[in-house]
């Protein structure tokens, strides 16, 4: 069996309590695998813990419990080991304007990683190649520019080039196109796809946008309040969603299947400092609300905890819901 | 690379003519800033002249106070000082003289104001320069450290100490330090001289003289540093805190930079701009010195000179120092604008 490029096992990240609120369980038990050369989309609304999970994957946040494994080896959080790990897994952030130091020109921004890791033998060539791979051609046109002299799409390409300069095998992209114009989004997504095809990169793309998942991902994981509630192949999850949360997200897309009525999520927005008992989605769940009497009692969504999804990539689909028959493991 | 070709290539041809327009931009920028500086200077000349002409005390009466003088002598003195001429004529000759570095003649010292200012410039630059270098170094260092670990014990101690010292009146702190370290209290012996810049009993040249001046410098310089370093702490701390959430710091960390390197190489240079503005504003006031500190320690600088001029009041001297102080502020602000362009690439684009 193949060793996954990146894997998390039973990952939990809790931020300490502050200002009279309980501790925030940003990530509360997640199993997830990114296979070699695979693109996984992690979907969820803001505050569900998807960015925290992304940061944990690149080793920027130390998990409270559980493990992050790179090619089968658990991350070592010593400074030296982490620095070595940075070469393999790179982060691309949402706002490309902010992700670039305004005082650094393109050359310095891209060269920073290689310089830091002592890869300076052919620095010029590394920078040129990275810029070319990121679609900035000819690279000479860009090396002397500052971030404010470029468009958002160009800035994001520079961020990606900076990541590529370290020759990583995994890219974790946190909302890579959310702050870009619609016309540029497609280009950046195509770029990520082509990097996978040409360089064999694996990628985890974090987004709140299911359409993005459809465009680039092989597999999709839907996250709600610190847990993954549904995951599987793109076709299974997006065409035959099982979890009521996924269905609600999909039902409001303009081109969703005709027989679905748009489901608007009501109730409190999720709060990681006050996670509901039982199924954490039950206060906003339409299926649960529709039940009454003994059915409701039997389902017990508000009492019975759900197991954590195994994250097995060979399963077509996994769903964490009491009301949906299927694998809960 | 067939599929990358499909992603479309982004070229930068539209702005390839940048270097030429850049040079023109630089000249326009410098020209406009220089013009603004000239206008400010002229306005300060008008204000300076007006203030000193409107002073209620009659300079001739002040000069002759306590001495028997006849009306004829007073009239002669008026003629000598040019006070008989109409005000606009006096203004024009004031502007003309200033532009030729003739700043008038001090009534009190019977010496030209230009030579007085030249004599007193060096002690002030020595005191203020030393104090400035120390307070900027100390303030920025503390500010960066405090902001980076906002709310930590280090931050709380550094912030509260500097703010307390900032709110202390300069003359009071000066006198306390004078009592403690110059007069000596209890077990503390008299460590430093009480005033002046050197001991007249010692030779006024050679290595011994430098040591003597340095000993005289300690207390006024310390007072100055303690009172002003807080502003650098405050401004640097808040600029660093502004940068803390910036995604580019996260990018740098993800590339493998250590926390200290992220702070030194990314956060601090970006957070430095407001402090640079502040430093240049302070540089402008450098020559005006700290009137209070120089007066407390009888430090023979421009501040003390102004203090002496105020007691008479010695109008030509006050007017002269006013012009010199304003000019130095204006020149430093102009330099700040120039340096800013090199520090912040974004200013270049505007």
Interface residues (C-beta under 8 A of the other chain):
Chain A: X55 X58 X60 X79 X82 X83 X86 X87 X90 X91 X93 X94 X95 X98 X99 X100 X101 X102 X103 X105 X112 X113 X116 X117 X133 X135 X136 X137 X138 X141 X142 X145 X146 X148 X149 X150 X153 X154 X157 X159 X162 X166 X187 X190 X191 X193 X194 X197 X198
Chain B: X1 X3 X4 X6 X7 X8 X9 X10 X11 X12 X13 X15 X16 X246 X247 X248 X250 X251 X252 X253 X254 X255 X256 X257 X258 X266 X269 X270 X344 X345 X346 X349
